[in-house]
């Protein structure tokens, strides 16, 4: 169902692959999003962003002259307040980490289904962060390795992770590794309904709204996975 004109999410697309650029625009148009501009150039794209103030900028991370990471920094310098989603053909953990560290609010793959792309845009436009489960896992693992070689994670005075029960920690542990609710239920020998109850309790205690925010909160506050041998469930 198309959104009312006044409620449509404004999106700007920046990608040097013109064919892919037009393909995404067509998908977003069909879903009722307001594509305010498209550009195969970062400089032109950011100029359009300054002019139209989109809710979301979908930014290709691999462009020839100015890459996505530089573009995110340029957007900050230009005081562009739009939420940026990194777009890439590769699940490069280092690139994901650097993009999120610079301020990207999401990261998606070009191979994602159109429904997932729309969902990612809607989540980020609503002020949330978005990473698909498979990228969340790689991001978390990279983060753990990265901080061990640089500096310890600083634990804030009020760390909501301390409020979790051992069972809620087990559930969060699996969520950070990309395991689905059904997979968590199977691994912990509990019902899927019980898993959802634990997840809702985790959200309340961590003061977050969704799975991705819970995982990122865990990452930023020193949560360590307990069992690296968990198999991932797609």
KAPENOR-V606371 format. One record per pair of residues at least 6 apart in sequence whose C-alpha atoms are under 8 Angstrom apart, sorted by the first residue. I is the first residue (numbers start at 1). GAP is how many residues later the second one is. If there is no record, write none. Layout:
# KAPENOR-V606371
i = {I,I}
gap = {GAP,GAP}
This chain:
# KAPENOR-V606371
i = {1,1,2,2,3,3,8,8,8,9,9,9,9,9,9,9,10,10,10,10,10,10,10,11,11,11,11,11,11,11,11,11,11,12,12,12,12,12,12,12,12,12,12,12,13,13,13,13,13,13,13,13,13,13,14,14,14,14,14,14,14,14,14,14,14,15,15,15,15,15,15,15,16,16,16,16,16,16,17,18,21,21,25,25,27,28,28,28,29,31,36,36,37,37,38,39,42,42,46,49,49,49,50,50,53,53,53,54,55,55,55,56,56,56,56,56,56,56,57,57,57,57,58,58,58,58,59,59,59,59,59,60,60,60,60,60,61,61,61,61,61,61,62,62,68,68,69,69,69,72,72,72,72,72,73,75,83,83,83,83,84,84,84,84,85,85,85,85,85,85,85,86,86,86,86,86,87,87,87,87,88,88,88,88,89,89,89,90,91,91,93,93,93,93,94,94,96,96,97,97,97,100,105,105,105,105,106,106,106,106,106,107,107,107,108,108,108,108,120,120,123,123,124,128,129,129,130,130,131,133,133,133,134,134,136,136,136,136,136,137,137,137,140,140,140,143,144,144,147,153,153,153,154,154,155,155,156,159,160,160,161,161,161,161,161,163,164,164,167,168,168,168,168,170,171,171,171,171,172,172,172,173,173,173,174,174,174,175,175,175,175,176,176,177,177,178,178,178,179,179,179,180,180,181,181,181,182,183,184,184,185,185,185,185,202,203,203,203,203,206,206,208}
gap = {30,31,29,30,29,30,24,25,26,24,25,45,46,47,113,116,23,24,25,26,44,45,46,22,23,24,25,26,43,44,45,46,47,23,24,25,26,33,36,37,42,44,45,46,8,12,22,24,25,26,32,44,45,46,7,24,25,26,27,28,31,43,44,45,46,6,24,25,26,44,45,48,23,24,25,44,47,48,23,22,17,19,10,13,87,6,7,90,6,87,16,18,8,11,7,6,24,29,29,8,31,33,28,30,27,28,29,28,27,28,70,26,27,28,29,65,68,69,25,26,27,28,26,27,28,29,9,25,26,27,28,7,8,26,27,28,6,7,8,25,26,27,6,26,18,31,29,30,33,12,27,30,31,32,29,6,21,22,41,42,19,20,21,22,19,20,21,22,23,36,39,13,18,20,21,22,20,21,22,23,19,20,21,22,20,21,22,19,18,44,42,45,46,49,45,48,11,43,42,45,46,6,19,23,24,25,14,18,23,24,25,23,24,25,9,12,23,24,10,11,6,7,6,85,83,84,82,83,81,44,45,46,44,100,40,41,42,76,79,39,40,41,36,37,79,76,75,80,6,67,68,69,67,68,66,67,65,62,45,46,44,45,57,60,62,42,38,41,31,30,31,33,34,56,13,24,27,28,27,30,43,51,52,53,10,51,56,6,9,36,40,39,49,53,55,54,55,56,53,54,55,53,54,11,14,15,10,50,8,11,6,7,9,10,12,6,7,8,11,8,11,6}
